[in-house]
Amino acid sequence: MSLDLTAVRERFPALNRPAVFLDNPGGTQIATFSMVRITKYLLENNANHAGAFHTSIASDLTLAEAHQAMADFLNAAGPEEIVFGANMTTLTLHISRSISRLWQPGDAIAVTRLDHDANVTPWVLAAQDRGCDVLWVDFHPEDGTLDMDSLQAALAHRPRLLAVGYASNSLGTINPLPEIIRMAHAAGAWVYVDAVQYAPHGPIDVQQLGCDFLVCSAYKFFGPHVGILYGRQALLEQLFAYKVRPASDALPGKFETGTQNHEGLAGVLGAIEYLDWLGRTFGAEALPGTYQGRRLTLKKAMTAIRTYEFELSRSLLSVFQSVPGLKLYGLADAARVDQRVPTFSFRLKELHPRLLAEKLAELGIHAWDGNYYAIGVTERLGLEQSGGMLRVGAVHYNTLDEVQKLKEALLLISAAA
């Protein structure tokens, strides 16, 4: 069944205003399910962890439900493999210290120029602290795809870890993760996947991927500002945790330092409940695999989202091709929309990206400019010193009518430039 955009958008009260939200790669709007969970938590269960009284007991139950919900979303083996934190960047900076304790001077790690800096600099800093070498994996500037020959060359040095993105938050490219992970494991490297940009757009199965760690952020998939780390249980149990002395050594609390954002975790649970509703309402009758219960419903939801977003991507590509003076960076072939998410970056004539973003904002269209913390991309493309690019990104609550509004705005701005 195709998505009913009216029903979908009714679950996002923020959309009830004269604005076109194409700033989604930086953060999506929040679903009602998530807001209800946050409010309910603060009104009924607001307490700290592990108390003997009923609000604390109810709070801990909500936190346990949130861990299980994220395990279902990612198809982790269990909730023990889910660690919550402030955001992906903070979680990665934290866990990088634990992982790098295992490295020795002269070891190497590999990072890519296609990644958000949150999956680059934490590892570079850790490598510097441990006296390790950093190997850089390039991408193809002409289409924004990862350079697999460059990856193979880096892996020939047998790095201890490969940090790689699921999808580029700048160019939208989806990396061929199953192949990348197989190559990395054959070289003896652990694989740390940044799935922040991919999570709102398609199904994730960490067991099928075989990755060692994977991180994402709930505010990119219709929830609050909370980060999530998946780690294979055997590895999380092996790693040293930087924490205060009274904190538990049991997973997942071993890596959840201090008091968590409890209402935020309740909101994550609500975001998963929204996607569960979407899968039950619009999901396909059958999917390949052995998923059951909510895990199956969530995969149906993300598959339905992915299918609809192919249409959005093709429509957006048509817009970019029709605007005089617009240069799109990354995959531009409509036949290859399955290799990207609907995140697009471009320049328009000689307009500075910030000025273009301001002109779009005046016309009611929200978009980002700059490097979006993917500074390796703008440096590689030679655009960092001139303001980066203008980025628009659609998610499943965006409509084809909104795409046409973007087209009209860009044509108007292009004609006046």
N, C-alpha and C positions, 0 to 999 in steps of 0.2 A: 504494500500500500504506500502511495506517495505521501509526503508530508502535507498536512493541512496547515499552511502558514498562519491562518487566522487563529487556529487553536494554539499553535506554538507561541505566537506573539502575545497571546492573552496571558501566558505564564511569565511574561517579562514586563512588569509595570513601567519600567524606565523607558520602554519604547513608545509609550503614549505621549509623545511630544513631537513637534515638527523638526526632527533631526534625523540624519542618516548616519548610523553608527558603523563606520568602517575603520575604526581604531581598534578593532577586536584583537589583533596580534599583541597589543599592549595590555589587554584586559577586556574580557567580555562583560556584558551586563548580567545582573544576578537574577536567577530564577526565583519565583515566588516560593517554591518548596524550600529553598535555602533560607530565605528571609524568615519564613514561618518557624523553621527549626532554630534559628538564632534567637528570635524573640521568645520562643517557648523555653529555650534553655535559660535565658537571662531572667525570665519571670518565675520559673518553676524549679530549676535545678542548679542555680548559680552557687557553686561551692568548690572548694579545693579538693585535691585528690586524697583518697584513702581514709576518709573520716568514718566514724561509727554511726553518723546521723543520716537521716533519709535523703536530704538534698545531695550530700556527697555520694551516697550510694547510687542515687539516680544519675548524678553527673558521670560517675565512672561507667555506668551502663551505657550512657550516650557515647562516651569516648571509645568504649569497646565496639559499639555498633559502627562507629566511624572507621575504625581500623578494619573491621570486617568488610564494610562497604567498599573501601579502597582496594582491599585484597580481591574482591569480586570484580571491580572495574579493571584491574590490571591482570587478573587471573593469576595472582600470586598463590603460592601453596597454602598460605595461611596468614592471619592477621599479625603474627609475630614478625613477618617480613616487611611490615609497613611502619615507617617512622615519620612522624609529623614534625614540622618546624615552621619558623617564621616565613620562609620563602625558599625557593630553589637555591638561590645564591648562598644564603646562610647555611643551609643544609650541606651544600657542596663544600664550602669553606671548612665546615666542621668535620665532615667525614674524610676530607682530603688529608687532614692531620692524622687521623687514625690509620688510613691506608698507607700513607707515606712512611710511617714508622717501620714498615716492612722493607723499605728500599735501602739500598746500600750505595755509597759513593761509586760513581761510574755506571750505575744503572741508567736506563733511559725510559722516558715516557713519550707518548705521542698525542698531539692535539691537532685540530684542524683549523684552517683559516675560514671555514664556512660557519663556525659555531658562534653562538652568543658568548660573550666574554666570561659569563658565569661558569662556562664549561671549559675555559681556557686558563685564565689567570690564577684561579685557586690551585690548579695543577702545576703551573709554571712556578708559582711561589713555593709550593711544597717541594718541587724538584730543586730549586735553588737552595732551600734549607737543608736538603739531604745530599747535596753535591751530585745531583743526577743531571743527565743531558735531556734536552727537550727536542723532539723530532717534530717537524711541522709537515702536515699533510695539506697539499694544495687543492684548489678546485679549478674547474674550467671557467674562465671569465666569460666566455661566449654564451654559455647556457646555464651557468650556476650549478653544475653537477660536480660531485666530488671526483677528484682525479684518482682513479683506482690504481694506476701505475705508481703515483706518488705514495699512496697508502701501502702498496706492496713493498716499495723501497724502504719506508719507515719500519714496517714490520720485520724486514730482513735483519734489523738490529735487535730484534727480540725485546721490545719494550715491556716493562712491567705492567703498564696500563695504557689503554687507548680510550680517550675521551672523545665522544662523537655525538652529533645531534641526530634525532629521528627526522626532524624537518627543520629547514632553515627559517629563522624568524625574520630574515631579511628578504630572501629570494624565493622562499616557499618550497624549495627543493626537498623531496623526500629521499633520504639516503637508502640504498639497498641494504638494510640492516642485517637480514639473515646471512647474506654473503659476507658482509663486513665482520660480523661476529664470528663466523666460522674461520675466516682468515686470521683474526686476532687470536682466537683461542689456539689455533694451530701454531701460532708463534709464541704461545705461552703468556699472552697478555690478558689481564682482566679488562672488561669492557664496561665503561660508565656512560650511560645514554641519557642525554638531555631530551626529554620528550615533551617539554613545556609547550612548544609550538604545535606538535602533532596531536596532543591529547584531545582537543575539542573537535578534531576532524575525522578521526577514524579509530577502529578498535585496536587495543593493545593487549598482547598476550606475552607476558614476560617469560613464561615457561616455554612457549613455542619459540620465542626469539632466542632464548638461552643466554640473555645478557646477565651480567653479574650484579649490576646496579642500574637503576633507572629513576629519574627524578621528573616531577611535573608540579604544576601549580594550580590550585583550585580556582583562582580568579581568572584563569584562562579557559576554564570549562564550566562557567556559569555559577560559580560559588564565590566564597569570600577569599581574602588574602591569607592563604595558608599554603605552605609547601609540603610536598610529599616525597619521601624517598623509599623506593623499594630496594631491598638488598637480599641476596640469597641467604637463608638462615645460617647455613654453615659458615659463611663469611662474616656475617654480623656477630656471630658467637666468637669467632676467632679474633676479631679486631679489638684493639684496646680502645676504650671509650674515655674521652675527656669529659669528666663530670665531677660533681661534688660528692663527698664521701657517703652521705646517707642514701644517695640515690641507688635504686635497684640495679643489679646486674642482669636481671631478666629482660628478655626482649618483649615488646619493643622499647620499653622504658629506658633501657640501657643507653640509648642515644637521644632520648627526648629530655634534654637538659632543662631544669627549672620547671616552673608551672607553664603548661601549654596554654594556647589561646583556646580555651574550652568552647566558648561560643562559636569560634571559627571552625573548630572540628565538627560541632553540631551543624554548621552551615555546609560543610563538605558532605556530611551525611545527606543533607537536603538536596544538594546538587546531584548526588547519585540517585536519590529518589526521583528527581525530575527526569533523569535519563532513563530510569526504570519505567516511568510512566510513558515516555516517548517510545521505548521499545515495545511495551505492551500494546500501545495504541497504533503504532505505525510500522512495527517490525515485520519482517518477512515471516512466512509460515515456518520455514526451515532454514537452517544454516549448517554448513559443513562443520564437523568437529564433534566433541563430546560434552559441550557445555550444558549445564543444567541450571534450573532455577533462575536466580537473579543474574548469574553470570551469563546465561544464555540471553536473557532479556536485554542486558546491557550491550552485548555484542550485536544484537538485532538493532538496537538504537543507533549505535555508532556506524553500523553498515548503512542504515537508512540515511543518516546524516551525510556519510561519504557519497552516496549515490546522488543526493540532491545537490551537494556542493560541486559535483562534476558539472552540472548545468550552470551553476553560478560562475565557475571558473571559465567555462567556454564563453559565457556572456561577457565577462570582464575582459577576456582576451580580445573579443570582438570590439569592445569599446576602445581599448588601447590602440588597436590597429587603425581606428577611424579618426583619431585625434591628430591633427597636423602638428609636427614638431615634438611628438612624444616618443621617448626612447625607453623601452622596457628592458630591465635587466633580469636574467634568468630564463627559464623555459618559457617559450612563447608559442609553442606548437599545440594547437587545440587537441591534436590526436594523442598528446602525452599528459593530459590532465591527471591521469592516474599516478603520475610521478611527481606531483606537487600538491600542496594545499593551496587554498585560495588566498594566498598572501603574495602581494605584488609590489615591487618597488620600481620607480621610474623617475626620469627627469623630463621636464616640459620646457622646450626651447632653452632660453638663457635664464629662466626664472630661478632664483634661489629657492631651494626646497622649503625653507621656512616661510617665505613670501607666498609660495603656492599653497602651503597649508593654511595660512591666514586667509587667503582668498577663498579657499574651499569652506573654511569655517564661516565666513560671511554669508555663504550660500547654504549653510545648514548641514555641511558634510564634515564629519569628524575624521581626520586622518593624521598620521604621524610624519614627522620629518626628522632627518639626521641619520644616525647610524644604528639607533635602537639597541645599543650595546653590542652589536655585531661588528665591532670596529675592524676586525680582520677582513671583512667583506669590503667595506668602503675603502680601506687602504689598498686592497688588492685590485679594486676597480679604478683606483686613482681618483676617488671622489671625496675622500675624507676632508681634504683641505678646502673644498668648495661647498660644504654643507651637506654632504651625503646624498640622500634620495628622499622622495616622497613615497610613503608606504600606505596602501589601503589593504584591508583584509576583511573578507566576509566570513560569516559563520551561518549556521542553518536558520537563524531567525531573520537573516537578511532576505530581501525579495528582489525579483527581477526588475520591478518598478524602481527600486532604489538604485540598482545598477544603471538604469536609464537616467536617473537624476544625476548620477556621477558623470555620465556621458555628456549631458547637457551642460553641466558646470564646467567640465574640462574644455568643451568646444568653445564656450563663452570666454573662458580665460585665455585659451590659445589664440582666439581671434583678436583679442585686445593686446596680446603680448607683442 
